[in-house]
Amino acid sequence: QVRLVESGGGWAQPGGSLRLSCTTSVSMFTFETMAWYRQTPGGQRELVAQAARYGSRVYADSVKGRFTMFRDNPKNTMYLEMNSLQPEDTAVYSCNAHSPPDNYWGRGTQVTVSS
């Protein structure tokens, strides 16, 4: 059974940094793409960053230059390094893994940016 478990959320001041982790129960090479999404209360789910199995990464315009997605394959873990955090980055961040036709989600982790 595929499971995705996020960790690393929390509180940060504006300008601060956090690193999120997503650990999978199977090899990440199982998935065609992996991604981070975020959602605010009452808001739509937004794609933050996505990476293809062996391909390049894409980022939302709102996080380019501030967020970096990378992976540690032996640990089956994907990371989202978030720098220069702003209050508008406050959201629940969720890990996604896509292996057509299946789509898997973690439960999400809260990120709050405030002074």
C-alpha positions in Angstrom: 0.0 0.0 0.0 1.3 3.4 -0.9 1.6 5.9 1.9 2.9 9.5 1.9 3.8 11.1 5.2 4.7 14.8 5.4 6.6 16.5 8.2 8.4 19.7 8.9 5.6 22.2 9.0 5.3 24.8 11.7 5.6 28.5 12.3 8.1 30.9 10.8 8.6 34.6 10.8 8.5 36.5 7.5 11.8 36.1 5.8 12.4 32.8 7.6 12.8 29.3 6.3 11.3 25.8 6.8 11.9 22.5 5.2 9.1 20.1 4.5 9.6 16.3 4.0 7.5 13.7 2.3 8.4 10.1 2.9 6.9 7.4 0.7 6.3 3.8 1.6 7.6 2.7 -1.8 10.4 3.7 -4.1 9.8 7.2 -5.5 10.8 5.9 -9.0 7.3 4.2 -8.8 5.8 7.5 -9.6 5.6 9.4 -12.8 5.5 12.7 -11.0 5.7 14.0 -7.5 4.6 17.3 -6.3 3.9 19.7 -3.5 0.5 21.4 -3.3 -0.9 23.9 -0.8 -4.3 25.0 0.2 -5.6 27.9 2.4 -8.9 27.8 4.2 -11.6 28.5 1.7 -9.1 28.6 -1.1 -8.3 26.3 -4.0 -5.5 23.8 -4.0 -2.5 25.3 -5.7 0.5 23.5 -7.3 3.7 24.7 -5.6 6.3 22.5 -7.3 6.4 19.4 -9.4 9.1 17.0 -10.6 8.9 14.3 -13.2 10.5 10.9 -12.4 13.8 11.7 -14.3 12.9 15.2 -15.4 13.2 18.8 -14.5 11.2 20.6 -11.8 8.6 23.3 -12.3 7.6 25.9 -9.7 4.6 28.2 -9.2 5.5 31.8 -10.1 4.8 32.8 -6.6 7.6 30.6 -5.2 10.2 30.7 -7.9 13.6 31.6 -6.5 12.4 31.0 -2.9 11.4 27.3 -2.8 13.4 24.4 -3.9 12.2 20.8 -4.4 14.7 18.0 -4.1 14.8 14.3 -3.3 16.8 11.7 -1.5 16.1 8.5 -3.3 17.7 6.0 -0.9 15.5 7.5 1.9 12.4 7.6 -0.3 12.0 11.2 0.8 11.1 14.3 -1.1 11.8 17.8 0.3 10.6 21.3 -0.1 13.1 23.9 1.1 11.2 27.1 1.7 13.2 30.3 2.1 12.2 34.0 2.3 8.8 32.9 3.6 5.9 35.4 3.5 2.5 35.5 5.2 0.9 34.6 1.9 2.7 31.3 2.1 0.6 30.2 5.0 -1.3 27.1 4.0 -1.6 23.4 4.5 1.1 21.8 2.3 0.4 18.3 0.9 2.6 15.8 -0.9 1.3 14.2 -4.1 2.5 11.2 -6.1 1.1 10.3 -9.4 1.4 6.8 -11.0 -1.3 6.7 -13.7 -4.1 6.1 -13.2 -3.5 6.4 -9.4 -3.0 9.5 -7.4 -1.8 9.5 -3.9 -1.9 12.2 -1.2 -0.4 12.7 2.2 -2.5 14.2 5.0 -0.8 17.6 4.8 1.3 19.7 7.2 0.4 23.2 8.3 2.8 26.1 7.5 2.1 29.4 9.3 4.1 32.5 8.5 3.5 35.5 10.8 5.3 38.0 13.0 
